[in-house]
Amino acid sequence: MTVAAATAAIPAQPGRFTAGLVVYCTPVTELLPLFDCLQAEPGLAAFGIFDNGDDPALRAEVLRRGWVYLSAGRNLGFGAGHNRIFATIGAVAEFHLIVNPDVCWQASPIMALLGPLMRYPQLAAVMPDVFGLDGQRQYLAKRMPTPGILFGRRFPLGSFFFGKQFPWYELRDFDFACPAVVPIASGCCMLCRSNALQRIHGFDEGYFLYLEDYDLCRRWRRDGWQVAIAPAARITHGHARSSYRLGKPLYWHLCSAMRYFSRWGWFHDQARKADIERLPAH
């Protein structure tokens, strides 16, 4: 596959991190809060946007800001888009930020995310504490799901059968007082060690959308890495939860769940059992 790219010059001065964003038919006006947040980051060495919708207005805005615009002319999915961004700009800096379009912040989270990565070489990625537009914590760091938990959260009767397990899965027993190793870090905003992404070849592109971040964390864990949450870093996240609606989003989520459990185990997942015994880890 040939990826067409229109690129503006990457700043020559050394930076501490690169960043990548994948979008599909997202109006430019909805991206401006995130764009302004990143534009204000002094440590940003390069920012790449992979446009699965091939929007001329977005291309113009990205190039106007001096960033990198990539498009394949069709929708390749979330992980594939991020892999192409990282292949283009990932070598520029030691760390790489994966971020969703509905993310923004008042105070920069970057230094609070960099701190644990620089202190603990075993960390592959660190996520911030995530809050919704209503100011409520979203609990996006997770324990490894069981099939019952994952499917139970998607269907009306699921909470009746599996609802008592949801708080455990969502790490609601974590006190958010200090950085902690977690089983699953959310891909909505994740600062990664670039060489950790390189070693596992980025996202598995067999996931079109959903659970690719779960799989990424599992493959890091298999290779001896850990992921963490740094509560001192805080962001706001729109979190539309589109997979809870019928149609393609639900179909994609079910396909991803089938792929995830087929790889890591439906009922005999040894890593999941171990996590139940010893997490949350501090």
C-alpha positions as CSV (number, residue, x, y, z in Angstrom):
1,M,0.0,0.0,0.0
2,T,1.2,3.5,-0.9
3,V,0.6,6.2,1.7
4,A,0.4,9.7,0.2
5,A,1.8,12.3,2.5
6,A,2.0,16.0,2.5
7,T,4.6,17.1,5.0
8,A,5.8,20.4,6.4
9,A,9.3,20.7,7.7
10,I,10.0,19.0,11.0
11,P,11.6,21.5,13.4
12,A,15.3,21.0,13.6
13,Q,15.7,21.9,17.2
14,P,15.9,18.8,19.6
15,G,12.6,17.9,21.3
16,R,11.6,15.6,24.0
17,F,8.7,13.9,22.4
18,T,6.8,13.4,19.1
19,A,3.0,13.0,19.0
20,G,0.5,11.2,16.8
21,L,-3.2,11.6,16.1
22,V,-5.5,9.5,14.0
23,V,-8.8,11.0,12.8
24,Y,-11.8,10.0,10.7
25,C,-14.3,12.7,9.5
26,T,-13.6,14.8,12.6
27,P,-14.4,18.5,11.9
28,V,-11.3,20.7,12.1
29,T,-13.1,22.9,14.7
30,E,-13.3,20.0,17.1
31,L,-9.6,19.4,16.8
32,L,-8.5,23.0,17.6
33,P,-8.4,22.6,21.4
34,L,-6.0,19.7,21.1
35,F,-4.0,21.5,18.4
36,D,-3.6,24.5,20.6
37,C,-2.5,22.4,23.5
38,L,0.2,20.7,21.5
39,Q,1.3,23.9,19.8
40,A,2.0,25.3,23.2
41,E,4.3,22.4,24.2
42,P,7.9,23.5,24.1
43,G,9.2,19.9,24.0
44,L,7.2,18.8,21.0
45,A,9.7,17.8,18.3
46,A,7.1,16.7,15.6
47,F,3.4,16.1,15.4
48,G,1.8,13.7,12.8
49,I,-1.8,13.4,11.9
50,F,-3.1,10.4,10.0
51,D,-6.4,11.3,8.3
52,N,-8.5,8.2,7.6
53,G,-11.1,10.6,6.0
54,D,-8.8,12.5,3.6
55,D,-10.1,16.0,4.5
56,P,-8.6,18.9,2.5
57,A,-9.5,21.4,5.3
58,L,-7.7,19.4,7.9
59,R,-4.7,19.0,5.6
60,A,-4.5,22.7,5.1
61,E,-4.7,23.4,8.9
62,V,-2.1,20.8,9.7
63,L,0.4,22.1,7.2
64,R,-0.3,25.7,8.2
65,R,0.9,24.8,11.7
66,G,4.1,23.2,10.3
67,W,3.1,19.6,11.2
68,V,3.0,16.3,9.3
69,Y,-0.1,15.2,7.4
70,L,-0.6,11.6,6.2
71,S,-3.5,9.9,4.4
72,A,-3.9,6.7,2.5
73,G,-7.1,7.8,0.8
74,R,-9.2,5.3,2.7
75,N,-9.9,4.2,6.3
76,L,-7.1,2.0,7.6
77,G,-8.2,2.0,11.2
78,F,-6.8,3.3,14.5
79,G,-3.7,1.2,15.0
80,A,-2.6,1.2,11.3
81,G,-2.8,5.0,11.3
82,H,-0.7,5.4,14.4
83,N,1.9,2.9,13.1
84,R,2.3,5.0,9.9
85,I,2.7,8.2,12.0
86,F,5.4,6.6,14.2
87,A,7.2,5.2,11.1
88,T,7.4,8.8,9.7
89,I,8.4,10.8,12.8
90,G,9.1,8.4,15.6
91,A,12.9,8.5,15.3
92,V,12.9,12.2,16.1
93,A,12.6,11.9,19.8
94,E,13.0,9.4,22.7
95,F,9.3,9.5,23.6
96,H,6.1,9.4,21.5
97,L,2.6,10.6,22.6
98,I,-0.5,8.7,21.3
99,V,-3.5,11.0,21.7
100,N,-7.2,11.0,20.7
101,P,-8.9,13.9,19.0
102,D,-11.3,14.6,21.9
103,V,-8.5,15.2,24.4
104,C,-7.3,18.6,25.8
105,W,-5.8,20.0,29.0
106,Q,-5.6,23.1,31.1
107,A,-2.2,22.4,32.6
108,S,0.3,20.5,30.5
109,P,0.5,16.8,31.5
110,I,3.7,16.1,29.7
111,M,6.3,16.6,32.4
112,A,4.2,14.5,34.9
113,L,4.1,11.7,32.3
114,L,7.8,12.0,31.4
115,G,8.9,11.8,35.1
116,P,8.0,8.1,35.6
117,L,9.4,7.1,32.2
118,M,12.7,8.7,33.0
119,R,12.9,7.3,36.5
120,Y,11.8,3.7,35.7
121,P,13.4,2.2,32.6
122,Q,11.0,-0.8,32.7
123,L,8.0,1.4,31.8
124,A,6.9,1.3,28.2
125,A,4.2,3.9,28.5
126,V,2.4,6.1,31.1
127,M,-1.1,7.5,30.9
128,P,-2.6,10.5,32.8
129,D,-5.6,10.6,35.1
130,V,-8.6,11.2,32.8
131,F,-11.7,13.3,33.5
132,G,-14.8,13.9,31.4
133,L,-16.3,17.2,30.3
134,D,-18.5,16.9,33.5
135,G,-15.4,16.8,35.7
136,Q,-15.9,13.2,36.7
137,R,-13.0,10.7,36.6
138,Q,-13.4,8.2,33.8
139,Y,-11.4,5.3,35.2
140,L,-9.8,4.3,31.9
141,A,-6.8,2.4,33.4
142,K,-8.1,-1.2,33.6
143,R,-7.4,-4.6,34.9
144,M,-7.3,-7.3,32.2
145,P,-10.9,-8.1,31.2
146,T,-12.7,-11.4,31.3
147,P,-15.1,-12.2,28.5
148,G,-18.0,-11.8,30.9
149,I,-16.9,-8.3,31.9
150,L,-16.2,-7.1,28.3
151,F,-19.4,-8.4,26.8
152,G,-21.4,-7.7,29.9
153,R,-20.6,-3.9,29.6
154,R,-21.9,-3.8,26.1
155,F,-25.4,-5.3,26.5
156,P,-28.4,-4.4,28.6
157,L,-28.5,-7.5,30.9
158,G,-24.7,-7.6,31.3
159,S,-24.7,-5.5,34.5
160,F,-27.2,-7.9,36.1
161,F,-24.8,-10.9,35.6
162,F,-21.4,-9.2,35.8
163,G,-22.0,-5.8,37.3
164,K,-20.3,-6.7,40.6
165,Q,-17.0,-7.2,38.7
166,F,-17.1,-3.8,36.9
167,P,-15.5,-1.8,39.8
168,W,-12.7,-4.3,40.1
169,Y,-12.1,-4.1,36.3
170,E,-12.1,-0.3,36.4
171,L,-9.6,-0.1,39.2
172,R,-12.0,1.9,41.4
173,D,-10.1,0.6,44.4
174,F,-7.0,2.6,43.3
175,D,-6.5,5.7,45.4
176,F,-4.8,7.8,42.7
177,A,-2.4,9.2,45.2
178,C,0.8,8.4,43.3
179,P,2.1,6.8,40.1
180,A,1.3,3.1,39.8
181,V,1.8,0.2,37.5
182,V,-1.5,-0.9,35.9
183,P,-2.4,-3.9,33.7
184,I,-3.9,-1.8,30.9
185,A,-3.3,1.8,30.0
186,S,-5.7,3.7,27.8
187,G,-4.7,4.7,24.3
188,C,-6.7,7.9,24.5
189,C,-3.6,9.6,25.8
190,M,-0.4,7.6,26.4
191,L,3.2,8.8,26.4
192,C,5.3,5.9,25.2
193,R,9.0,5.1,25.1
194,S,9.9,5.1,21.4
195,N,12.1,2.1,21.5
196,A,9.4,0.1,23.4
197,L,7.0,0.8,20.5
198,Q,9.7,-0.2,18.0
199,R,10.5,-3.5,19.7
200,I,7.0,-4.8,19.4
201,H,6.3,-3.2,16.0
202,G,3.6,-0.9,17.3
203,F,-0.1,-1.7,17.2
204,D,-1.5,-5.0,15.8
205,E,-3.3,-3.8,12.6
206,G,-5.6,-6.7,12.8
207,Y,-7.6,-4.6,15.2
208,F,-9.5,-2.1,13.1
209,L,-10.9,-0.2,16.1
210,Y,-11.1,-0.9,19.9
211,L,-8.9,-3.0,22.2
212,E,-5.8,-2.3,20.2
213,D,-4.4,-0.5,23.3
214,Y,-5.3,-3.5,25.4
215,D,-3.4,-5.8,23.1
216,L,-0.4,-3.3,22.9
217,C,-0.1,-3.4,26.7
218,R,-0.4,-7.2,26.8
219,R,2.4,-7.5,24.2
220,W,4.6,-5.1,26.2
221,R,4.0,-7.1,29.3
222,R,4.9,-10.4,27.5
223,D,8.2,-8.8,26.5
224,G,9.0,-7.6,30.1
225,W,7.7,-4.0,30.0
226,Q,5.2,-2.4,32.3
227,V,2.6,0.4,31.8
228,A,1.6,2.9,34.4
229,I,-0.7,5.8,35.4
230,A,0.6,9.1,36.7
231,P,-2.3,10.8,38.5
232,A,-0.4,14.1,38.7
233,A,-1.0,14.4,34.9
234,R,-4.6,15.3,34.2
235,I,-6.5,15.6,30.9
236,T,-10.0,16.2,29.7
237,H,-11.5,13.5,27.4
238,G,-14.8,13.6,25.5
239,H,-15.1,9.8,25.5
240,A,-18.1,9.3,23.2
241,R,-18.3,5.5,23.9
242,S,-19.5,5.0,20.3
243,S,-19.2,1.2,20.6
244,Y,-22.2,1.2,22.9
245,R,-24.3,2.1,19.9
246,L,-25.6,-0.4,17.4
247,G,-24.1,-0.6,13.9
248,K,-20.5,-0.6,12.8
249,P,-18.9,0.6,16.1
250,L,-20.5,-2.4,17.9
251,Y,-19.5,-4.7,15.1
252,W,-15.9,-3.5,15.3
253,H,-15.8,-3.9,19.0
254,L,-17.1,-7.4,18.9
255,C,-14.5,-8.3,16.2
256,S,-11.8,-6.9,18.3
257,A,-13.0,-8.7,21.4
258,M,-12.9,-12.0,19.5
259,R,-9.4,-11.3,18.3
260,Y,-8.2,-10.3,21.8
261,F,-9.5,-13.3,23.6
262,S,-8.5,-15.7,20.9
263,R,-4.9,-14.5,21.3
264,W,-4.7,-14.1,25.1
265,G,-7.2,-16.7,26.3
266,W,-10.9,-16.8,26.8
267,F,-10.9,-18.6,30.2
268,H,-7.3,-19.7,30.7
269,D,-5.4,-16.4,30.7
270,Q,-2.6,-16.9,33.2
271,A,-1.5,-13.3,33.2
272,R,-5.0,-12.2,34.0
273,K,-5.2,-14.6,37.0
274,A,-1.8,-13.3,38.3
275,D,-3.0,-9.7,38.0
276,I,-6.0,-10.5,40.1
277,E,-3.7,-11.5,43.0
278,R,-1.3,-8.6,43.0
279,L,-2.8,-5.5,41.5
280,P,-3.0,-2.5,41.8
281,A,0.8,-2.4,41.9
282,H,2.5,0.7,43.4
